[in-house]
Amino acid sequence: MSVLHSLGASPRKRLGQNFLHDRNIASWIVEKLEIGPGQHVVEIGPGLGALTEEIIRWGLSITLLEKDRAFAKYLREKFERPNVEVIEGDALEYDTRVEFLRRPAKVIGNLPYYLSSALLFHFTADPCPFEHMVFTVQKEMASRLSATPKCKEYGSLSVIIQRQWQVTRLKTLPPSVFLPQPQVDSVVVSLKRRMPGAFEEADAGEFAALVKAGFSERRKQVRNLLSRFGDPEQIEIALLAAAVAFTARAEDISIEQWIRILNVLQPPVIYGSNPGELLSVVDQNDEPLEPLARATIHRENLLHRAVHILLVNRRGELLLQKRSHRKDRFPRRWDSSAAGHVDAHESYRECAMRELLEELGVTATLAKIGKIPASEATGREFIEIFAGIHDGPFHWNQHEIETGGFFNLKMVDHWIATRPQDFAPGFVECYREVRVPLGDLIVRAREESG
């Protein structure tokens, strides 16, 4: 408490401030984050820096998110060094997208009890740059996070978070290790990102909406709470497909069953690459030759055609997609908003419009802004590049796309420069070719937004 006295400060109840003062426990918590060389850590609500001190010992770069002005000033002075960044502000307003530039990045923190749910949703929202998080939360919150079906703690938070994160309760902490002492025990929990394929794919936004609707009135049968997603007959068909009883309540339904219900009510877009599809083979002047199967073209390294589409929103940000783990080339790398091969007897523009609909579920007015000749860097593809304006929402083709998000161009510039391995090479070539006209399009998009 001497530090608090020297600062002329005291814990503020409205900010949920309870400071960890046991150094051994702080060291143990940091150890559970499994940090290593070259990683970056984001700490939420560092307070007096108990966890920060332990992280600093590893020599890692760290970003501290502290809302209290007095503590932010104290942290800047105490940890004044090049690898420590202190941001004074609300963690809920932190733009997590910047962490893609500093991956691998992890998150740690003693979460304010009254903000735990909001912070969890904010830092796990897609596109998410983090693979591992360790939080100290109120015991009740830990129970909700890790709950399984048919128990009272199991709710929408449990289902939505656990679909993408493996939640593990690590340790219960008594009130005595905090100042001031909270009224209840706390629990250290670990959240590790699930690998793609752990569950059947599902549209994240629609999944969250479905689950929240199902849990909106816990005592009601779930079949009576999903009218937004289908008529009674459609809902019954979905419940049957998921092996869910018509009398079931939300807490009876597993994550797998929730996903099945959604995908029956709203069948996902699943256009996929067909190795036998005929593509437009071309000569060195991009003149069409006899069409051949996609697999043959790739195997024999023949010249062919492709398109890349770059969409910007009216905030001046570029939409990027993260390629599915199923992709035979550059799986899980970031790429253009949409892209694809030109089919036999199809023009570049026709292909661009088709790919936009198949991959993102939208249409847009597109303008050609560039063309790249075929080379090894493009995968032997002649590429025409189209651009347009669209704010979403998008319906990702789940066979092709893992996730996606908007990023400002300066961020993309820096990201490509620092972590080129995160991107499909064809996108990098296209982006560099059209960076200037793309910037002009963004100016127009901002003007249209008023």
N, C-alpha and C positions, 0 to 999 in steps of 0.2 A: 504493500500500500504506500510505501515511501515514495515510489515513482509518481503515483497519482497525486500525492500531496505536493511534490515538487512542481507538478504541472498545474496545480490549482484546479484539478479535475476530480471527478468521481464517476463511477459507473452510472450510465444513463439507462434507466429501466425501459424507456420507450424505444431504445435502440437494441434492447436485448443483450446488453453488455455483461458478460460473465467471463472473467479472465482466468485462463488456465495458469496455475502457478507452480505446478509440479514438473520439474525439469525432466525427470526420468520418464514420465508419461509423455511429455512433449517429444522426447527423442524416440520413444516407441511408436508414436503416431506417425511421425515423419518416415520412420523405417518401413511402415506398412504401405507407404506410397510407392515403394520400390523404385526410387529415383536412381539415376546413373549419369555418367558423363554425357555432356551435350544436350541434356534435357532442360526444359524451361518449366517453372512452376508458377502458377497463379494462386495467391492466397487471398481468401475472402475474409474480411474482418480480422486483421492481424492483431488489433488492439495494442498491447504492450510488446508484442513480438516474441512470445514464447516459442511458437512453432518456427518463426522466421529465423531465430538464432540457430536452430538445429539444421534448417535447410542451408543456411549460409555456410555451415561447416563443410558441405559437399562441394562448394565452389560453383554452384549453379547460378544461372540468371533467374531472377524472381520478380514478379509484378505483385505489388501489395495493393489491394483495394480496400481503402479505409474511409468510411463516411464521416467520422468524427474529426473535425479540423485540428483539435489539440493533439490527438493521437497521430494524425498524419504528419504534423510538424515534428513530433517526437521521433517518429520512425525515420523521417528523412535525415534527421541529425544523427540518430543512433547507427543507422545502416548506410551512411554516406559512402557509396562506392559505385563503380561503373556498372556492376551487374545487378543493382537493385533499383527498381523503378517503383515509386510510390504515387498512386493515383488517388487523389481525394475526391470521393464521390460515391454514389450509390452503385453497388455491384450489379443491381438489376439493369443499369444503363450501360454496363460495360459491353463493348462490341467484341464478342468472342471471336469474330472472324479474323482479327489480327493475329490470333494464335496459330493460324495455318502457316504463317511465315516463320514461326519459331518452333515448329514441331521437331521432336516429340514434346508435347506440352501436357502437363498434368495439373490437377486442381486439388487444393487442400483448404480446410478452414473449420473453425468453430462457428456453425451457422446460427445466427440469431433465431431463437425459437419461433418468433412470430412471423418470420420471413422464410422459413425453411422450404415450404412447398414452392413458393414463387422462385426462389433461388435454384432449386433443383430443376424445375422446368426450364428456367432460363439457360442454365449451363449444360443441359442435356439436349437442347433443341437443335434440330438439324438446320443447316449443315454444322456439325459439331467437330471441332478440331481435337477434342480430348479423347483419350483411350482409357484413362484411369483417374478416379477421384477418391479422396478419403475425407469424410466429413464427420464432425462430432455434432450429433443432433439430440434432441429430447427423446427419451426412451419411447414415448408414444409414437413419435415420428419414425423411429427405427422399426417399430413393430409394423407400422403401415407400409413402409418401404419394402420390407422383406416378407410380407404376409402371403399366404397361399389360400386357395379357395376354401370356402366353408368355415371361415373364421371372421369374427366381427371386425378385425382390423383390415381385412381385405377390401380394397376399394379401387376407385379409378386411378389414384396415384400408384398403387401397387401394380396394376395392369399396364398402364402406359409406360412407366419407368422400366419395369422388368422385361417388356418386349424387346428392348434394345440394350439393357444393362443387367449384368449379373450382380445382384446385391448380396453382400455378406456382412453379417453382424460380427464385429471383431472383438469388442471389449465393452463392458459396462463400467462407467466412471461414476463414483459417488459424488455428491454435492461438495464434499470437503476439498476436492482438488481445484475448485474454482473460487474466485473472489469477485463479487459477493457470491455466497452459496445459493444456487438455484433451489427451487422447491422440490425438484424431482431428479432422479438419476439421468445421466446422459449415456449415449452409446456411440462408439466409433464404428462407422460403417464404411465399407469399400464398395465402389461401383466400378465394374470393369465392362468396357464395351463388348457386346456380343459380336462374334464374327458373322458376316453375312451367311445366310443359310440356316442359322439356328432355329428360325421359325419361317413359316411360309411368308412371303412378302405381303405387305399391305400398305396402302396409302396412309402415311403417318397422320395427316390432318383429319381424314375421315375416320380413321381408327380411334383417335382421341375423342372425336365428336360422338361416335357410336357408344364408346365405353362410358363417357360422361352422361349420356342420355340414359343408358341402362342403370347407372347408379344414382340417378337423380332422385328416385324415390325407392329406397332400399326395400321397403316392405311390399312393393308391388311386384307382380310377375313381369319379367323383362319383356315378354311378348307385347305387353300393353304400353311400353315406353319407347318403342322404336318406330313410331308412325312416320317420322321424317324420312326413314330409309326404305319404306315399302308398305304396301297394303297388307292386311292381316294374312292373306294367303301366302304372299311372298315371304313374310316373316316366319310363318310356320314351315315353309320349305327350307328356309335358311337354318332354322333350329333343328330340323330333322337332319339336314346335311352335317351339322356340327354335333350330332348326337346329344342335343340338349333337350330336356323335357319341357313340354309346354308350360308346366307349372313352375319352372325354375326362376329363381331370383338372381340378380346380378352376381351376388357373392358365391353362387354355385358354379359359375362358368370360368373355365381355365383360359389362359392367354391363347392357347392354340384354338380353343373353341370360339373365342371372340374374333380371332382373325378369320376363321372359316365362315362365321356368320356374315362378316363384312364382305368377304370376297364372293359370297353367294348373292348377297343383296346388291353389291356393286362390283360385278366381275372386272378384274383388273385388265388393263391394256397389256397384252403379252405378245405383240409382234416381235418376232425374233429373226436373227439372221439364218437364212437357209443356205447351207453349203452348195445346194444344187441350183440355186436361183441363177438365172442368166444375167450377166452384166455386160455392159458395153465395153468391149476391148477396142483400143485405139492404137494408131501408129504414132510416130514421133511428132507429127504435126497435129495430134489430137483429132485425127480423122477416123471415123468408125470402121472397124473390121468385123469379122464374124463374131457374134456373141458367144461367150463361153461361161461355164459354171464358175461361181465364185471360188470354190475350192481349187479348181484347176488354175485359175488366174493367180491366186496367191502361191500355189505350189510352184508354178513355173515362172513366177515373178514378172508377169506380163503388165504392160501399160494399160491403165483403165481410168475411169472417171469417178470423181466423188464431189460432194458438196459439203461445205461447212456453213452453218447458220449461226449468227451472233445476234442475240436479242438484248436490248437495253431497256431499262424502265425509265420512268419520268423523273426519278431521283438521280439519273445519270450513272446507273450501275449496270454492269454486264452480267448476264446469266451464264453460269458455268454448270455443267453436269459432271457428276462423278460416275465413271463407267462401272457397270456391274462386274461383280466377281466372275460372272459367267463368260465374259468377253474372252475370245481366244487371243486377242492382241491388246496389250496394255490394260489388263483388268485393274479396276479400282483407282485408275488415274483420272485426273480432271481433264475436261475436254470442252469443246465448243458447246453452245447451247443445244445444238443438235447437229448431227452429221450422218452421212451415209453414202453408199455406193449408188451410182447412176445405173438403173436397170437398162437392159437392152431396149432400144427403140424409145427411150425416155430422154427428154431434154434436161439440161442442168436445172432450169427453173422448176420444171415439173417435179423433179426429184426433191428440190428444196421444200416445196410446199407439202409434198407427201411425207418427208421426214419430220417436218414440224408437227404435223398432225399425229403421226405414228408414235413419235418419241415424247412429245409434250402435251398432246391432246388439244392443241390450239391452232388457229389460223392467224395470219398477220400479213400486212402489206410488206413485201420484201423488195429490197433494192440490191442489185449486184454492186459490190464495192471492191472487188479484186479477183485476180486469178493467179494461180501459181503453177508453173510448169512441173511436169513429173520429174521426180528425182528419188534418190534413195531416202532422203530425209522425209519425203511425203509418202513413202511406201509405194513408189512407182505410180502415184496417182496424179492426174491433172485435177486440180481443185479449183472450183469456182466458189467464191465467198459471197454470201448474201447477209444482209443485216435488216433488222426491223425493230419496231418499238412495241413492247408488250409488258404489262405490269403483273400478269398472272391473274388468277391462280393457274397452276399447271397440274396436269395429271400424268405423272411420270410413267413411262413404259417400264414396268418393273423387271422385265427380262433384260432390258438394255441399260437401265439407270439405277444406281444405288441411292443417290440423293442429288440435290442441286441447291444452288443459292445465288443471290446477287452479290457482286463485289465491285467496289469502285476501281477505276482503271489504274490509279496510282498503286493501290494494293496489289493488283494483278501484276503490274510492272515489277514491283519489288519481290513478289512471290516467285515469279519466273526467274528473276536474277539470283535469288538465294536458294531456291529449291526446285530447279528444273526437273528433277526426277519425279516430282508430283504430277507432271503433265504428260499427256499423250504428245509425242513429237509433232504430229500433224497439226495439232492446235497451236503449238508454239510458232511453227512456220507461218500459219495463217494470221495469227495475232500480230506478229511482227510486220507482216506485209500490209495489213490494213489498220495499223494503230492510229494513223493520222485521220483517215476518213471515219473511223469509228469514233474518234473524239469529236469530229464535226457532227455526227449523228447524235451524240449525247448532248451537245449544245442545243440542237433542235428539240430533243426530247424534253429538256428542262424548260425550254421556251413554251412548249405545248402545255406543260403542267401549270404555267402561269406564275 
